[in-house]
């Protein structure tokens, strides 16, 4: 999952939670890159990870919206599928907000450091 990779990158780790459990393989989508596979600067890797994570959250919201609208239109869709999609999207937004708050707090802490 891109969010897991992003939080691992923010913590300075080399392994996502999925890889720690043996789910993700190196080179698989969402798997963190090895230090040698990135560019000379880590900024573009971080930007790509951030872009992927936000794209994943957007996709989850679109799925939840489409399933909700299908239910409202009276289509034959199980209510539990709609609730799972909506809850998944809600949790993804909450995680993104928490990661953003931590990143801002880290930036502010760095800004206050005396050189």
Buried (B, 14 or more C-beta within 10 A) or exposed (E): BBBBBBBBBBEEBEBBBBBEEEBBEEEEEBBBBEEEEBEEEEEEBBEBBBEBBBEBBBEBBEBBEEBBEBBEEEEEBEEEEBBBBBEBBEEBBEBBEEBEEEEEEEEEEEEEEEE
